[in-house]
Amino acid sequence: MLKVRSTVDKWIKSHPDLKYANKTLFCLACVKTISSDKKFNITQHINTSRHQETLKKLDSRGQYIANLIIGVLNEKTLSK
């Protein structure tokens, strides 16, 4: 598990809009989960027009809301 996490962390290092927690990769910009088993899936998502447009529109409030969503997801996973 640790090896998988470190690999995914390397893949998303330059993308602060992607967060990996509890075996789930989450795009804060698009507010959706992404398959993280292959780097191709991550790269493909990053290059989608939806992701690119959402990044342009994000302001500090949008980032704040996305961080709240991640917090809720982490709490739900930890409480299981």
Helices and strands as residue ranges (DSSP letters): H 2-12, E 18-21, E 24-27, E 32-34, H 39-46, H 49-57, H 60-79
